[in-house]
Amino acid sequence: MINETAAEIEAMRTHSSSSVAIRAAEALRTLTEREYATTEEFTRDVEQNAGALRRANPSHASLENALRTITDAVLDVEHEDVRTAKAALTQSISAVVDDIETSKSAAAATAAAQLDDGDTILTHDFSSTVLEAIEEAVADGAYLTVYVTEARPRFIGRKTARRLGSMDRVDATLIVDSAAGHRLADCDRVLTGMTCVVDDTLHNRVGTYPIAATAAHRDVTMSIVGSSAKVIDSGFRFENDFRDESEVLREPTEGFAIDNPAYDATPVELVDEIITDEGIDRR
C-alpha cells in the first residue's frame, strides 16, 4: 500500500496537498500490521517508507511537515519494545491527521465568512479548502457565482467545477485558463488554495501567477486559503515538479520542446489576503 500511495502522490492522482499529507500519513499506519523482530527493524522501516513518501512529491510542504512530525515521534524516542513503538506511530498519525483536518476546516470557515451573498469568485485548480469554504458560505444562505479555470494541461479544474455544480446556491462556470483575465472583470475576488508560502513567494498550481497579476491590475482582491502549516519562514526548500510532456501533447515532437511545470512562483506582494486557521493576514 505504501508503494501504491507513493506512486499516486507522484502521479498527482490526489490533487489537494492536505489530502496528499493525510494519504501519506495513513499509508504509514499499515506498518503496524507487519511483524518485526526488533524495534530497530521497525523504526528503520518507518524511516525508509516515510522517505519514499516524502520523495514522491517534495513540493508539498504539508506532506513534509506531516511526515517529519510522525517520524520524530517514532525515531526520537527510545521505545521499550516493538509494541510501544507501533503505539507511538499510531498515536502520532492520528494526531497529525486530526491537526490537518482541524486546521483546514478552521481556514475554510474563516474564508467562508469573507464571502458575501451575491459575490462572484474566480478559482483556479482544485482545493478542498476552497470547496469547503464555498460550501459553508452557501449553507449559511449566500448565493455565489464561481468561475473555475480548467487548470491545464491536466484539467484539474474540471473536478472543482463538478463539485461546485452539485451545490445548491452556486452558479458554476468552467472556463479555459486563458479566459481568466476576461472573466476577472466580473469578479469580486479570486479565491484559491495554496501549495505553500515560503518566505515572500506563493507556490501554487501553474497559472496562479498570471491570475494574481491580472487581479492586481483589475483591482480584484486576491485571497489564498490553507492551513497555517503551509506558510513557512525557513527550513523548507520548494522543488518544482516538471511533468511529462505527454500531458501537453501526445503526438511526437519535432523541432520543438515542451515545458510542463506543475507550479509557478507568485510574489506575495500580489496577494491581498492569506487566510489560514490562525486568521487573516492582509497585505
Summary of the structure (lengths in Angstrom):
residues: 283
radius of gyration: 20.1
end to end distance: 42.6
largest distance: 64.4
contacts: 949
relative contact order: 0.13
helix: 49%
strand: 18%
